[in-house]
Amino acid sequence: MATEKILVVDDDTNICELLRLYLEKEGY
């Protein structure tokens, strides 16, 4: 698990979910 953290702030839950999937795929 990566020690870096990324904070995503967006009012669109679809965008947040999409970003979460991409970031998890990359190991974040």
C-alpha positions, 0 to 999 in steps of 0.5 A: 500500500502506498504511503502517499495520500490524494484528497479528491474533493468534488460534488459529483459522486460519479467523478469521485468513484471513477477517480477512486477506481483509477487511483486504486488500479495505480496502487494508491 
